[in-house]
Amino acid sequence: MIFEAIVVGVILLAVGYWATMFVMGRRDDVLHGKFVEEQPDTTPVRFMPHVARVRPAQAAPQPDRDSLQALLTVIKQDLHDAARS
Protein backbone atom coordinates (compact mmCIF):
# COMPACT_ATOMS: atom_id res chain seq x y z
CA MET A 1 0.00 0.00 0.00
CA ILE A 2 2.79 2.44 0.90
CA PHE A 3 4.76 1.52 -2.21
CA GLU A 4 1.78 2.29 -4.48
CA ALA A 5 1.29 5.63 -2.73
CA ILE A 6 4.95 6.53 -3.30
CA VAL A 7 4.74 5.58 -7.01
CA VAL A 8 1.55 7.63 -7.46
CA GLY A 9 3.20 10.57 -5.64
CA VAL A 10 6.23 10.48 -7.93
CA ILE A 11 4.00 10.33 -11.00
CA LEU A 12 1.92 13.26 -9.76
CA LEU A 13 5.10 15.21 -9.07
CA ALA A 14 6.36 14.56 -12.61
CA VAL A 15 3.03 15.58 -14.14
CA GLY A 16 2.97 18.72 -12.02
CA TYR A 17 6.51 19.60 -13.11
CA TRP A 18 5.62 19.01 -16.75
CA ALA A 19 2.48 21.16 -16.49
CA THR A 20 4.37 23.96 -14.75
CA MET A 21 7.09 24.04 -17.39
CA PHE A 22 4.48 23.96 -20.15
CA VAL A 23 2.51 26.85 -18.65
CA MET A 24 5.69 28.88 -18.10
CA GLY A 25 6.49 28.64 -21.79
CA ARG A 26 9.47 26.32 -21.50
CA ARG A 27 7.96 23.96 -24.09
CA ASP A 28 11.37 22.92 -25.42
CA ASP A 29 12.25 21.68 -21.95
CA VAL A 30 9.00 19.77 -21.75
CA LEU A 31 9.26 18.20 -25.17
CA HIS A 32 12.94 17.32 -25.23
CA GLY A 33 13.69 16.98 -21.55
CA LYS A 34 16.74 19.22 -21.68
CA PHE A 35 17.16 22.83 -20.73
CA VAL A 36 17.68 25.35 -23.49
CA GLU A 37 20.40 27.88 -22.81
CA GLU A 38 19.45 31.48 -23.39
CA GLN A 39 21.47 33.38 -25.96
CA PRO A 40 23.43 36.24 -24.43
CA ASP A 41 22.32 39.79 -25.17
CA THR A 42 24.55 41.23 -27.90
CA THR A 43 23.67 44.90 -27.42
CA PRO A 44 26.57 46.97 -26.12
CA VAL A 45 26.28 48.17 -22.57
CA ARG A 46 27.07 51.79 -21.84
CA PHE A 47 28.56 52.44 -18.45
CA MET A 48 27.70 55.76 -16.87
CA PRO A 49 29.24 56.40 -13.47
CA HIS A 50 26.83 57.47 -10.78
CA VAL A 51 27.44 61.03 -9.70
CA ALA A 52 25.95 61.80 -6.35
CA ARG A 53 24.40 65.21 -6.00
CA VAL A 54 25.62 66.91 -2.90
CA ARG A 55 23.29 69.33 -1.21
CA PRO A 56 24.74 71.77 1.23
CA ALA A 57 23.63 70.89 4.72
CA GLN A 58 21.34 73.49 6.20
CA ALA A 59 22.63 74.83 9.43
CA ALA A 60 20.32 74.32 12.36
CA PRO A 61 18.88 77.59 13.56
CA GLN A 62 20.70 78.87 16.60
CA PRO A 63 18.35 79.32 19.54
CA ASP A 64 18.34 82.78 20.95
CA ARG A 65 18.26 83.68 24.61
CA ASP A 66 14.53 84.44 24.68
CA SER A 67 13.50 81.05 23.27
CA LEU A 68 15.77 79.21 25.71
CA GLN A 69 14.35 81.21 28.60
CA ALA A 70 10.79 80.40 27.48
CA LEU A 71 11.67 76.70 27.22
CA LEU A 72 13.20 76.75 30.70
CA THR A 73 10.06 78.39 32.09
CA VAL A 74 7.82 75.74 30.50
CA ILE A 75 9.98 72.91 31.88
CA LYS A 76 9.90 74.42 35.38
CA GLN A 77 6.11 74.74 35.20
CA ASP A 78 5.75 71.11 34.08
CA LEU A 79 7.99 69.91 36.92
CA HIS A 80 6.05 72.00 39.41
CA ASP A 81 2.72 70.56 38.14
CA ALA A 82 4.13 67.00 38.26
CA ALA A 83 5.34 67.50 41.85
CA ARG A 84 1.86 68.62 42.96
CA SER A 85 0.14 65.58 41.37
N, C-alpha and C positions, 0 to 999 in steps of 0.2 A: 504494500500500500504506500509506504513512504517512497520507495523507488519510483513508482508511477507518478507521484506528486512532484518529485524532483525533475523527472523527464518533462512533464507538462510545464513546469516552471521555467525550465531552460528554453523550451519551444516558445512559450509566451514572451520570454525576454528577447529572443531572436526576432520574433515577429514585431515586437514593439520597437526594437532598434531599427529594423528595416523600414517600418512605417515612419518613424521619426526622420530618418535620413531622406526618405522619399518626399516627405512634406517640406523639409528644409531645402529641397532643391538639389541635393547631392545625388542625383539619379545615376551618375556614372559610378559612384561608390556602391550604390545598391545593385546595379546591374552586373558590374564586373568584380565586385568584392575587393577592390583596391582603391586606395585614396589617390585622388588626382592632385598633383602639385599645382599651386597657383603660379601663373607666370608673373615675374617681377615687373613692377611698374617701370617703364622706360622713360618717363618724362623727367627732365632734369629738375633737380631740387635747388631752389635758390635759398641761400642762407642769409638771413638778415639778423644781425646782432640786436639783442634787446637793449634799448637805451632807456634807462629808468629816468623818469621826470622827477626832478628834485624841486620840491616846493620849500620855500623858506619857512622855517618854523615861526609861528606867530608867538611873540613874547606874551607871557601871561601878564595881565594887567596888574600893576603894582598897587596893593591896597594903600589907601591913604590913612591918615591918623583918625579921621572922623569915622570911617567905616569900621576900623578896628575897635574904636571906642564903643560904637553901637553894638558890635558883636559881643564885646565883653559885657556890656550891660544886659544883653539878652541872656547870656549864659548865666550871669549872676542871678537874674530873676528866675530862670528855670531851676537852678539849684536851690534857691530860697523856697520856691513852690514845692519842690520834691521833698525838702526837709520838713515842711509843714504837713505833708500827706502821710 
